[in-house]
Amino acid sequence: MKPVRALFFDLDDTLLDGSVRQESIIRTCEMIAANQPGLDSARLIKANAQIWPGYLREVDEKWTLGALDTASVSLEAWRRTLGACGCGDESLARRASQIHLRLALEARRLFDDVLEFFAAAKRARVPLALITNGPSDFQRGKLRLHGLEHWFEVVIISGEVGIAKPNASIFDLALNKLVVERENVWHVGDSLTADVAGAKAAGLTAVWINRSGRVRSESDPVPDLEIRSLSNLTSFLSVQS
């Protein structure tokens, strides 16, 4: 592999742990049901679990590319959840949406290895860029909440540029801003289809961060490097001139 002169990172499940996001749905349902006679939290949770996957398929592309904002998507999801439980109260749907959006942001936590690795990269003068799929409002909210924006020379969000991974063009946007040779850029992400395939299509070194120890299938894209923690990358850093 070529020496690393810049590092690109994915956000969700690479830097931010989203494994507890389901808790935000459960807590929202419990809070709404507690003050609304006739609503049962268990029924709300079940309805949301049935509705959300199908609704996400309807809106995912528009949401990811910025044609829909998170507030609108969330509100409609809670309208449908409450409607499935026989409640058509618009004000309650808005309240549920607001509660859930706040809890969903708060539920995410930085992985323990992130800040230490970023500090090491800064000492080595290796510039960092973020390339994330998602709506601008939600992704920017995560960055602000966790104080991450100042670490990156470049932030590229699919909802702001209308391009999403694995499209190689989204990586080109960051390359153009950093003015660095693509052969010396490593992209780190948890998704084989979005991050590994996208990075390889863009001519970058694809680093798969496999925190959970998932077994890759024969049909999956092949990363140039597989790691379990960002600390595994520290030895590849060298001070840039």
Wavefront OBJ file of the C-alpha trace (Angstrom):
o trace
v 0.000 0.000 0.000
v 1.069 3.561 -0.701
v 2.112 5.790 2.228
v -0.799 7.651 3.779
v -0.759 11.403 3.088
v -4.423 12.047 3.964
v -7.198 10.127 5.671
v -10.885 10.163 4.746
v -13.446 8.922 7.261
v -17.022 7.762 7.279
v -19.100 8.979 10.254
v -21.824 6.582 11.419
v -20.618 3.301 12.943
v -17.051 4.306 12.073
v -16.555 7.263 14.418
v -19.969 7.327 16.104
v -21.462 4.269 17.760
v -25.092 4.009 16.694
v -25.766 0.597 18.214
v -28.056 2.073 20.875
v -30.214 4.094 18.470
v -33.159 1.747 19.078
v -33.252 2.984 22.654
v -34.248 6.450 21.422
v -37.345 4.969 19.749
v -38.290 3.020 22.855
v -37.869 6.056 25.106
v -39.904 8.234 22.735
v -42.765 5.739 22.708
v -42.704 5.482 26.499
v -42.726 9.261 26.954
v -45.584 9.772 24.501
v -47.706 6.960 25.918
v -47.170 8.095 29.511
v -49.105 11.318 28.909
v -51.654 10.082 26.400
v -54.563 7.963 27.657
v -55.378 5.122 25.306
v -51.866 4.764 23.901
v -49.695 1.822 24.873
v -45.912 2.112 24.580
v -45.422 -1.531 23.574
v -47.946 -1.119 20.770
v -46.233 2.072 19.598
v -42.843 0.369 19.579
v -44.228 -2.532 17.552
v -45.959 -0.190 15.089
v -42.814 1.845 14.575
v -40.770 -1.298 13.939
v -43.275 -2.389 11.290
v -43.616 0.993 9.591
v -40.083 2.388 9.586
v -38.329 -0.120 7.246
v -40.907 0.282 4.477
v -41.089 4.047 4.873
v -37.303 4.319 4.792
v -37.234 2.484 1.467
v -39.652 5.095 0.125
v -37.609 8.105 1.175
v -34.032 6.903 1.629
v -32.599 8.187 -1.651
v -34.246 11.621 -1.413
v -33.292 11.915 2.261
v -29.678 10.892 1.649
v -29.291 13.259 -1.303
v -30.863 16.243 0.441
v -34.268 16.452 -1.221
v -35.940 15.777 2.143
v -34.842 17.054 5.537
v -34.757 14.967 8.679
v -37.554 16.854 10.416
v -39.977 16.091 7.565
v -38.997 12.417 7.407
v -39.246 12.001 11.163
v -42.624 13.724 11.377
v -44.149 11.501 8.703
v -42.732 8.378 10.346
v -44.382 9.305 13.633
v -47.646 10.250 11.904
v -47.745 6.728 10.467
v -46.724 5.127 13.764
v -49.442 6.911 15.699
v -51.962 6.352 12.910
v -51.352 2.611 13.103
v -52.323 2.851 16.767
v -55.530 4.736 16.010
v -54.241 8.211 16.842
v -54.412 11.022 14.302
v -53.311 13.857 16.579
v -50.942 16.042 14.503
v -49.615 17.907 17.535
v -48.710 14.598 19.172
v -46.909 13.464 16.029
v -44.902 16.685 16.076
v -44.065 16.224 19.750
v -42.998 12.616 19.182
v -40.815 13.684 16.262
v -39.112 16.445 18.261
v -38.462 14.138 21.209
v -37.097 11.389 19.016
v -34.788 13.658 17.031
v -33.257 14.955 20.255
v -32.875 11.497 21.757
v -31.521 10.030 18.518
v -28.707 12.580 18.481
v -27.935 12.102 22.159
v -27.902 8.301 21.836
v -24.826 8.275 19.616
v -21.434 8.153 21.270
v -17.912 8.509 19.969
v -16.000 5.269 19.929
v -13.260 5.298 22.557
v -10.427 5.239 20.017
v -11.490 8.271 17.948
v -10.063 11.303 19.727
v -6.772 9.618 20.572
v -6.268 8.636 16.944
v -7.246 12.087 15.647
v -4.693 13.643 18.000
v -2.019 11.276 16.656
v -2.941 12.175 13.070
v -2.716 15.878 13.926
v 0.744 15.379 15.438
v 1.776 13.616 12.235
v 0.257 16.481 10.215
v -1.925 14.074 8.247
v -5.030 15.991 7.066
v -8.426 14.452 7.739
v -11.631 14.645 5.699
v -15.119 13.388 6.457
v -17.276 11.801 3.764
v -20.672 10.756 5.044
v -23.982 9.720 3.537
v -26.955 11.398 5.132
v -29.072 14.548 5.351
v -27.253 17.780 6.097
v -29.256 18.740 9.191
v -28.844 15.417 10.985
v -25.184 14.867 10.105
v -24.201 18.436 11.000
v -26.067 18.034 14.269
v -23.992 14.979 15.148
v -20.753 16.773 14.327
v -21.669 19.789 16.456
v -22.870 17.707 19.393
v -19.622 15.754 19.548
v -17.320 18.642 18.658
v -15.873 16.908 15.616
v -15.921 19.566 12.901
v -12.624 21.200 13.876
v -10.701 17.969 13.278
v -11.484 17.932 9.550
v -9.974 19.962 6.759
v -12.956 19.021 4.592
v -16.483 17.812 5.379
v -18.515 16.296 2.547
v -22.130 15.334 3.291
v -24.184 13.620 0.606
v -27.273 15.675 1.456
v -25.342 18.862 0.723
v -23.712 17.806 -2.554
v -26.359 15.524 -4.086
v -23.937 12.609 -4.444
v -23.654 9.597 -2.162
v -21.168 6.798 -1.578
v -20.298 4.493 -3.304
v -20.303 7.010 -6.180
v -16.615 7.812 -6.722
v -17.456 11.451 -7.436
v -18.097 12.203 -3.763
v -14.512 11.218 -2.946
v -13.275 13.431 -5.794
v -14.854 16.455 -4.108
v -12.660 15.950 -1.058
v -9.600 15.177 -3.181
v -10.016 18.429 -5.091
v -10.244 20.467 -1.898
v -7.225 18.858 -0.272
v -5.141 18.793 -3.461
v -3.617 15.422 -2.618
v -2.783 12.485 -4.874
v -5.488 9.842 -4.606
v -2.932 7.028 -4.434
v -1.815 8.390 -1.059
v -5.310 8.736 0.423
v -6.819 6.079 2.665
v -10.562 5.982 3.305
v -11.786 4.370 6.526
v -15.355 3.131 6.871
v -17.524 0.335 8.223
v -19.630 -0.328 5.124
v -18.274 -2.739 2.540
v -20.754 -1.580 -0.094
v -20.546 2.182 0.494
v -17.072 2.758 1.919
v -14.875 -0.055 0.615
v -16.453 -0.293 -2.836
v -16.654 3.487 -3.136
v -13.058 4.078 -2.094
v -11.746 1.450 -4.480
v -13.814 2.913 -7.334
v -12.193 6.282 -6.581
v -8.696 4.812 -6.599
v -8.142 5.192 -2.855
v -6.811 2.689 -0.339
v -9.912 1.127 1.209
v -9.697 0.460 4.949
v -12.553 -1.559 6.401
v -13.060 -0.928 10.110
v -14.749 -4.089 11.291
v -15.387 -3.358 14.951
v -17.798 -6.240 15.464
v -15.680 -8.950 13.823
v -18.151 -9.547 11.027
v -17.249 -12.288 8.542
v -17.005 -10.983 4.986
v -18.730 -13.086 2.302
v -17.111 -14.009 -1.011
v -19.398 -11.593 -2.861
v -18.446 -8.609 -0.697
v -15.948 -5.984 -1.882
v -12.412 -6.744 -0.736
v -10.724 -4.045 1.397
v -7.042 -3.244 1.085
v -6.789 -3.357 4.857
v -9.101 -4.633 7.613
v -8.850 -3.270 11.149
v -10.784 -3.679 14.383
v -9.838 -0.310 15.885
v -8.467 3.033 14.740
v -5.470 2.351 16.957
v -4.461 -0.264 14.371
v -3.740 2.618 11.969
v -1.401 4.580 14.229
v 1.700 2.725 13.059
v 0.980 3.830 9.471
v 1.200 7.519 10.351
v 4.393 9.374 9.567
v 5.068 13.075 10.031
v 4.244 14.989 6.860
v 6.607 17.633 5.557
l 1 2 3 4 5 6 7 8 9 10 11 12 13 14 15 16 17 18 19 20 21 22 23 24 25 26 27 28 29 30 31 32 33 34 35 36 37 38 39 40 41 42 43 44 45 46 47 48 49 50 51 52 53 54 55 56 57 58 59 60 61 62 63 64 65 66 67 68 69 70 71 72 73 74 75 76 77 78 79 80 81 82 83 84 85 86 87 88 89 90 91 92 93 94 95 96 97 98 99 100 101 102 103 104 105 106 107 108 109 110 111 112 113 114 115 116 117 118 119 120 121 122 123 124 125 126 127 128 129 130 131 132 133 134 135 136 137 138 139 140 141 142 143 144 145 146 147 148 149 150 151 152 153 154 155 156 157 158 159 160 161 162 163 164 165 166 167 168 169 170 171 172 173 174 175 176 177 178 179 180 181 182 183 184 185 186 187 188 189 190 191 192 193 194 195 196 197 198 199 200 201 202 203 204 205 206 207 208 209 210 211 212 213 214 215 216 217 218 219 220 221 222 223 224 225 226 227 228 229 230 231 232 233 234 235 236 237 238 239 240 241
